[in-house]
Amino acid sequence: MRAVVQRVREARVTVDDQLVGAIGTGLCVLLGVAAGDSPAEAELLGRKVVGLRVFDDDAGHMNRALDEVGGALLVVSQFTLHADCRRGRRPAFTAAAPAADAQALYEHFVTAVRASRVPVETGRFQARMALSLVNDGPVTIILDTDELRAA
């Protein structure tokens, strides 16, 4: 499971020009599910995302987590995070989980982060979405459960 996490001042996602999710200050999470990922990995990644200390404290250092700043999460499914671009110019997506498996784990991740009691908005799984955000910093962090398990 892989996530691109961006600290944002605001973020919103639309489907067919209709707003389906929006947040103010918080984290925008692009979430890619790989074949073979598990619910345990979704929970591990969810804990890591919610606990990231990437918000400024009073001294201007990144030292506060999402709940400490009253922030929210916008979680958007993104199977293309598992693109394989090693050969040719057309990405291969064979490492991405099949849609049914990916949706179940995406929803498991969303449930896990909601349990942390931070507000959570989402995109719409398998929809063509338009994502708008104002990256704050910019702060962008890539998390991968393979690396988190190894740490």
TIVEXLO-660902 format. One line per 8 residues: number of its first residue (from 1); for each residue x, y, z of N, C-alpha, C. Coordinates in nm, 4 decimals. Atoms other than C-alpha are relative to their C-alpha. Layout:
BEGIN
NUM	X:Y:Z:X:Y:Z:X:Y:Z ~ ...
end
This chain:
BEGIN
1	0.0856:-0.1163:0.0000:0.0000:0.0000:0.0000:0.0904:0.1228:0.0000 ~ -0.0833:-0.1180:0.0159:0.1365:0.3395:-0.0938:-0.0883:0.1243:0.0128 ~ 0.0743:-0.1251:-0.0151:0.0291:0.6925:-0.0032:0.0911:0.1182:-0.0296 ~ -0.0627:-0.1297:0.0148:0.1286:1.0361:-0.1189:-0.0810:0.0934:0.0882 ~ 0.0669:-0.0818:-0.1016:0.0470:1.2678:0.1702:0.0463:0.1443:-0.0171 ~ -0.0328:-0.1406:0.0180:0.0312:1.6417:0.1176:-0.0672:0.0838:0.1082 ~ 0.0571:-0.0943:-0.0971:-0.0131:1.9029:0.3891:-0.0668:0.1102:-0.0815 ~ 0.0763:-0.0950:0.0808:-0.2828:2.1357:0.2582:-0.0666:0.1071:0.0858
9	0.0834:-0.1047:-0.0595:-0.4536:2.4599:0.3403:-0.1457:-0.0286:-0.0301 ~ 0.1339:0.0433:0.0401:-0.7548:2.3252:0.1545:0.0131:-0.0999:-0.1129 ~ 0.0031:0.0973:0.1091:-0.8438:2.0422:-0.0802:-0.1452:-0.0377:-0.0268 ~ 0.1360:0.0396:0.0380:-1.1517:1.9365:-0.2705:0.0055:-0.0953:-0.1180 ~ 0.0077:0.0953:0.1104:-1.2500:1.6573:-0.5043:-0.1419:0.0030:-0.0559 ~ 0.1292:-0.0009:0.0666:-1.5284:1.6645:-0.7608:-0.0093:-0.1173:-0.0964 ~ 0.0314:0.1018:0.1000:-1.6911:1.4020:-0.9812:-0.1128:0.0569:-0.0849 ~ 0.0996:-0.0583:0.0920:-1.8824:1.5232:-1.2882:-0.0444:0.1383:0.0467
17	0.0221:-0.1379:-0.0451:-1.8509:1.8807:-1.1569:-0.0819:0.0107:0.1289 ~ 0.0694:-0.0035:-0.1292:-2.0183:1.7847:-0.8278:0.1002:-0.0252:0.1112 ~ -0.0892:0.0143:-0.1137:-1.8311:1.8306:-0.5019:-0.0354:-0.1258:0.0782 ~ 0.0252:0.1220:-0.0777:-1.7923:1.4949:-0.3241:0.0788:-0.0018:0.1306 ~ -0.0777:-0.0068:-0.1237:-1.5339:1.5853:-0.0578:0.0836:0.1260:0.0035 ~ -0.0807:-0.1211:-0.0137:-1.3612:1.8954:0.0771:0.0441:0.0158:0.1441 ~ -0.0526:-0.0297:-0.1332:-1.1413:1.9929:0.3712:0.0694:0.1355:-0.0032 ~ -0.0853:-0.1168:-0.0162:-0.9663:2.3004:0.5030:0.1388:-0.0503:0.0352
25	-0.1332:0.0419:-0.0439:-0.6371:2.2611:0.6881:0.0023:-0.1503:0.0259 ~ -0.0115:0.1431:-0.0257:-0.5202:1.9021:0.6904:0.0945:-0.0688:-0.0952 ~ -0.0820:0.0827:0.0868:-0.3757:1.6253:0.4789:-0.0850:-0.0567:-0.1125 ~ 0.0600:0.0661:0.1149:-0.4693:1.5135:0.1300:0.0804:-0.1279:-0.0222 ~ -0.0650:0.1299:0.0117:-0.3922:1.1427:0.0934:-0.0432:-0.0666:-0.1299 ~ 0.0229:0.0794:0.1199:-0.3619:0.9776:-0.2467:0.0414:-0.1416:0.0367 ~ -0.0221:0.1349:-0.0516:-0.3908:0.6061:-0.1673:-0.0043:-0.1029:-0.1113 ~ -0.0078:0.1071:0.0984:-0.2776:0.3217:-0.3916:0.0101:-0.1347:0.0690
33	0.0017:0.1343:-0.0581:-0.3517:-0.0401:-0.3055:0.0646:-0.0966:-0.0987 ~ -0.0700:0.0971:0.0838:-0.1198:-0.3101:-0.4397:-0.0599:-0.1389:0.0181 ~ 0.0411:0.1399:-0.0110:-0.2018:-0.6721:-0.5104:0.0731:-0.0605:0.1196 ~ -0.0604:0.0643:-0.1159:-0.1400:-0.8689:-0.1920:-0.0024:0.0831:0.1271 ~ 0.0105:-0.0808:-0.1217:-0.1983:-0.5788:0.0496:-0.1070:-0.0584:0.0917 ~ 0.0887:0.0594:-0.1005:-0.3844:-0.6605:0.3703:-0.0656:0.1078:0.0858 ~ 0.0602:-0.0937:-0.0950:-0.6159:-0.4961:0.6244:0.1004:0.0501:0.1042 ~ -0.1014:-0.0426:-0.0980:-0.3228:-0.4890:0.8693:0.0856:0.1122:-0.0565
41	-0.0782:-0.1057:0.0623:-0.1273:-0.2775:0.6210:-0.0804:0.1294:-0.0093 ~ 0.0858:-0.1189:0.0042:-0.4225:-0.0405:0.5814:-0.0027:0.0676:0.1366 ~ 0.0023:-0.0554:-0.1359:-0.4344:0.0030:0.9595:0.1350:0.0624:0.0356 ~ -0.1342:-0.0530:-0.0252:-0.0558:0.0521:0.9853:0.0181:0.1345:-0.0700 ~ -0.0137:-0.1230:0.0764:-0.0602:0.3151:0.7124:-0.0914:0.1092:0.0558 ~ 0.0928:-0.0974:-0.0586:-0.3645:0.4847:0.8653:0.0553:0.0617:0.1268 ~ -0.0606:-0.0522:-0.1241:-0.1914:0.5161:1.2038:0.1153:0.0949:-0.0317 ~ -0.1149:-0.0829:0.0365:0.1198:0.6573:1.0377:-0.0468:0.1349:-0.0548
49	0.0494:-0.1242:0.0597:-0.0744:0.9159:0.8347:-0.0565:0.0925:0.1072 ~ 0.0640:-0.0824:-0.1034:-0.2816:1.0382:1.1287:0.1027:0.0526:0.0994 ~ -0.0989:-0.0397:-0.0992:0.0239:1.0544:1.3542:0.1155:0.0840:-0.0529 ~ -0.1105:-0.0775:0.0557:0.2554:1.2385:1.1134:0.0062:0.1387:0.0639 ~ -0.0198:-0.1313:-0.0615:0.3973:1.5433:1.2882:0.0581:0.0939:-0.1056 ~ -0.0420:-0.0842:0.1112:0.4086:1.7736:0.9868:-0.0599:0.1404:0.0056 ~ 0.0582:-0.1333:-0.0164:0.2270:2.0785:1.1205:0.0850:0.0805:0.0976 ~ -0.0876:-0.0869:-0.0783:0.4093:2.3751:1.2698:-0.0483:0.0169:0.1439
57	0.0274:-0.0371:-0.1386:0.4308:2.4295:1.6442:0.0188:0.1510:0.0136 ~ -0.0121:-0.1440:-0.0223:0.4560:2.7749:1.8022:0.1359:0.0551:-0.0420 ~ -0.1338:-0.0438:0.0402:0.8275:2.7886:1.7169:0.0227:-0.0135:-0.1504 ~ -0.0133:0.0147:0.1447:0.7606:2.7134:1.3485:0.0636:-0.1301:-0.0446 ~ -0.0569:0.1307:0.0348:0.8950:2.3560:1.3604:-0.1128:-0.0995:-0.0264 ~ 0.0998:0.1046:0.0253:0.7052:2.0626:1.2128:0.0021:-0.0964:0.1177 ~ -0.0016:0.0762:-0.1243:0.6100:1.9046:1.5428:-0.1403:-0.0363:0.0483 ~ 0.1371:0.0283:-0.0417:0.2303:1.8711:1.5545:-0.0674:-0.0940:-0.0993
65	0.0762:0.0942:0.0819:0.0006:1.5989:1.4286:-0.1357:0.0606:-0.0365 ~ 0.1285:-0.0436:0.0536:-0.3336:1.6345:1.2548:-0.0991:0.0390:0.1086 ~ 0.0984:-0.0286:-0.1045:-0.5464:1.6165:1.5687:0.0386:0.1209:0.0848 ~ -0.0468:-0.1130:-0.0804:-0.3337:1.8809:1.7425:-0.0283:0.1350:-0.0652 ~ 0.0282:-0.1251:0.0701:-0.4133:2.1406:1.4766:-0.1450:0.0083:-0.0464 ~ 0.1403:0.0002:0.0411:-0.7798:2.0505:1.4280:-0.0172:-0.0243:-0.1482 ~ 0.0028:0.0250:0.1438:-0.7079:1.9253:1.0773:-0.0880:-0.1172:-0.0392 ~ 0.0831:0.1064:0.0565:-0.8944:1.6853:0.8523:0.0789:-0.0742:-0.1080
73	-0.0581:0.0802:0.1078:-0.8124:1.4198:0.5931:-0.0930:-0.0016:-0.1201 ~ 0.0719:0.0282:0.1238:-0.9184:1.3977:0.2307:0.0719:-0.1184:-0.0629 ~ -0.0596:0.1234:0.0505:-0.8559:1.0425:0.1066:-0.0559:-0.0290:-0.1393 ~ 0.0379:0.0209:0.1390:-0.8572:0.9778:-0.2684:0.0713:-0.1249:-0.0518 ~ -0.0609:0.1209:0.0552:-0.8007:0.6386:-0.4315:0.0831:0.0361:-0.1236 ~ -0.0931:-0.0366:0.1074:-0.5098:0.6421:-0.6780:0.0795:-0.1238:-0.0425 ~ -0.0678:0.1239:0.0393:-0.4229:0.3080:-0.8403:0.1281:0.0271:-0.0779 ~ -0.1175:-0.0293:0.0814:-0.1662:0.4819:-1.0619:0.1271:0.0163:0.0834
81	-0.1200:-0.0043:-0.0843:0.0697:0.5064:-0.7629:0.0813:-0.1282:-0.0125 ~ -0.0703:0.1267:0.0193:0.1606:0.1470:-0.8488:0.0364:-0.0225:-0.1465 ~ -0.0393:0.0102:0.1409:0.2507:0.2233:-1.2102:0.1442:-0.0492:-0.0110 ~ -0.1345:0.0472:0.0311:0.5521:0.0395:-1.3474:0.0410:0.0647:-0.1316 ~ -0.0439:-0.0755:0.1185:0.7357:0.2684:-1.5894:0.1399:-0.0394:-0.0444 ~ -0.1364:0.0409:0.0317:1.0564:0.0703:-1.6248:0.0198:-0.0316:-0.1465 ~ -0.0154:0.0408:0.1401:0.9883:-0.0503:-1.9784:-0.0950:0.0812:-0.0865 ~ 0.0830:-0.0741:0.0944:0.8631:0.1559:-2.2663:-0.0500:0.1315:0.0572
89	0.0548:-0.1286:-0.0413:0.6567:0.4697:-2.2331:-0.1406:-0.0098:0.0542 ~ 0.1351:0.0180:-0.0525:0.3196:0.3248:-2.1381:0.0097:-0.0704:0.1351 ~ -0.0077:0.0636:-0.1324:0.2861:0.2541:-1.7638:-0.0806:-0.1302:0.0036 ~ 0.0727:0.1242:-0.0268:0.1833:-0.0958:-1.6585:-0.0534:0.0079:0.1425 ~ 0.0636:-0.0077:-0.1312:-0.0519:-0.1303:-1.3634:-0.0242:-0.1378:0.0604 ~ 0.0186:0.1374:-0.0462:-0.0118:-0.5015:-1.2948:0.0242:-0.0150:0.1500 ~ -0.0248:0.0094:-0.1439:0.1103:-0.4343:-0.9384:-0.1188:0.0501:0.0819 ~ 0.1179:-0.0510:-0.0709:-0.2157:-0.2590:-0.8480:-0.0965:-0.1148:0.0284
97	0.0973:0.1030:-0.0380:-0.4783:-0.4665:-0.6694:-0.1204:0.0042:-0.0945 ~ 0.1258:-0.0003:0.0755:-0.7887:-0.5760:-0.8626:-0.1004:0.0923:0.0689 ~ 0.0908:-0.1033:-0.0510:-1.0688:-0.3220:-0.8207:-0.0764:-0.0417:0.1258 ~ 0.0796:0.0421:-0.1171:-1.2804:-0.5253:-0.5751:0.0865:-0.0063:0.1258 ~ -0.0912:0.0077:-0.1148:-0.9827:-0.5952:-0.3477:0.0454:0.1391:0.0423 ~ -0.0469:-0.1356:-0.0289:-0.8575:-0.2377:-0.3743:-0.1081:0.0809:0.0701 ~ 0.1080:-0.0759:-0.0628:-1.1969:-0.0939:-0.2863:-0.0195:-0.0432:0.1449 ~ 0.0167:0.0485:-0.1376:-1.2285:-0.3142:0.0228:0.1108:0.0543:0.0903
105	-0.1106:-0.0504:-0.0824:-0.8842:-0.2078:0.1472:-0.0004:0.1517:0.0096 ~ 0.0172:-0.1453:-0.0048:-0.9429:0.1574:0.0573:-0.1027:0.0344:0.1085 ~ 0.1040:-0.0248:-0.1004:-1.2619:0.1472:0.2655:0.0483:-0.0373:0.1398 ~ -0.0568:0.0385:-0.1295:-1.0750:-0.0327:0.5465:0.0920:0.1110:0.0512 ~ -0.0864:-0.1117:-0.0376:-0.8142:0.2466:0.5468:-0.0839:0.1179:0.0484 ~ 0.0864:-0.1119:-0.0377:-1.0893:0.5109:0.5599:-0.0635:-0.0256:0.1371 ~ 0.0578:0.0344:-0.1301:-1.2576:0.3300:0.8498:0.1041:0.0128:0.1107 ~ -0.1070:-0.0070:-0.1007:-0.9254:0.3056:1.0338:0.0333:0.1443:0.0353
113	-0.0333:-0.1392:-0.0325:-0.8486:0.6770:1.0030:-0.1184:0.0712:0.0644 ~ 0.1172:-0.0588:-0.0670:-1.2052:0.7702:1.0998:-0.0034:-0.0382:0.1475 ~ -0.0026:0.0442:-0.1401:-1.1557:0.5709:1.4208:0.0907:0.0884:0.0846 ~ -0.0897:-0.0898:-0.0739:-0.8860:0.8231:1.5159:-0.0698:0.1298:0.0375 ~ 0.0841:-0.1137:-0.0339:-1.1616:1.0808:1.5452:0.0383:0.1313:-0.0687 ~ -0.0221:-0.1197:0.0804:-1.0275:1.3238:1.2867:-0.1046:-0.0003:-0.1114 ~ 0.0964:-0.0037:0.1108:-1.2737:1.4446:1.0216:0.0627:-0.0567:-0.1271 ~ -0.0493:0.0646:0.1220:-1.2383:1.2418:0.7014:-0.1016:0.0194:-0.1117
121	0.0784:-0.0097:0.1233:-1.3692:1.3205:0.3543:0.0660:-0.0932:-0.1012 ~ -0.0553:0.0914:0.0997:-1.3215:1.0961:0.0522:-0.0406:0.0423:-0.1408 ~ 0.0404:-0.0073:0.1391:-1.3297:1.0888:-0.3216:-0.1004:-0.1119:-0.0244 ~ 0.0899:0.1097:0.0344:-1.5366:0.8296:-0.5049:0.0821:-0.1063:-0.0716 ~ -0.0819:0.1076:0.0527:-1.3690:0.4967:-0.5719:-0.0364:-0.0282:-0.1454 ~ 0.0088:0.0334:0.1429:-1.3138:0.4197:-0.9441:-0.0664:0.1067:-0.0847 ~ 0.0566:-0.1086:0.0806:-1.4603:0.7524:-1.0550:0.1134:0.0825:-0.0608 ~ -0.0944:-0.0984:0.0541:-1.2811:0.9996:-1.2761:-0.0216:0.1274:0.0811
129	0.0134:-0.1104:-0.0949:-1.2150:1.2748:-1.0232:0.0884:0.1161:-0.0404 ~ -0.0832:-0.1191:0.0124:-1.0840:1.6293:-1.0339:0.0360:0.0421:0.1421 ~ -0.0495:-0.0327:-0.1337:-0.8695:1.7122:-0.7316:0.0657:0.1367:-0.0051 ~ -0.0601:-0.1328:-0.0124:-0.7856:2.0693:-0.6349:0.0512:0.0133:0.1415 ~ -0.0530:-0.0191:-0.1341:-0.5604:2.1581:-0.3466:0.0992:0.1141:0.0028 ~ -0.1040:-0.0978:-0.0244:-0.3390:2.4232:-0.2001:0.0974:-0.0661:0.0958 ~ -0.1015:0.0682:-0.0796:-0.0254:2.2475:-0.0790:0.0663:0.1042:0.0887 ~ -0.0536:-0.0937:-0.0989:0.1033:2.4149:0.2364:0.1440:-0.0363:0.0308
137	-0.1410:0.0219:-0.0305:0.4797:2.4407:0.2581:0.0902:0.0230:-0.1198 ~ 0.0743:0.1253:0.0140:0.4942:2.2593:0.0226:0.0588:-0.1126:0.0847 ~ -0.0389:0.1203:-0.0728:0.5028:1.9444:0.2316:-0.0670:-0.1176:-0.0688 ~ 0.0498:0.1202:0.0663:0.4661:1.6165:0.0418:0.0862:-0.1170:0.0442 ~ -0.0712:0.1161:-0.0543:0.5582:1.2785:0.1905:-0.0558:-0.1259:-0.0655 ~ 0.0409:0.1280:0.0581:0.5515:0.9349:0.0280:0.0193:-0.1081:0.1054 ~ -0.0047:0.1108:-0.0954:0.4693:0.6412:0.2544:-0.0309:-0.1300:-0.0726 ~ 0.0203:0.1312:0.0600:0.4908:0.2752:0.1557:0.0030:-0.1027:0.1124
145	0.0042:0.0964:-0.1109:0.3900:-0.0109:0.3839:0.1180:-0.0959:-0.0018 ~ -0.1200:0.0852:0.0031:0.6866:-0.2187:0.2611:0.1103:0.0640:0.0833 ~ -0.1047:-0.0704:-0.0763:0.9171:0.0449:0.4078:-0.0381:0.0146:0.1472 ~ 0.0436:-0.0155:-0.1391:0.7059:0.0961:0.7223:0.0190:-0.1282:0.0788 ~ -0.0174:0.1287:-0.0677:0.7152:-0.2753:0.8063:0.1477:-0.0274:0.0281 ~ -0.1433:0.0266:-0.0138:1.0927:-0.2836:0.7588:0.0643:0.0868:0.1085 ~ -0.0584:-0.0937:-0.0985:1.1503:0.0071:1.0011:-0.0100:-0.0515:0.1414
end
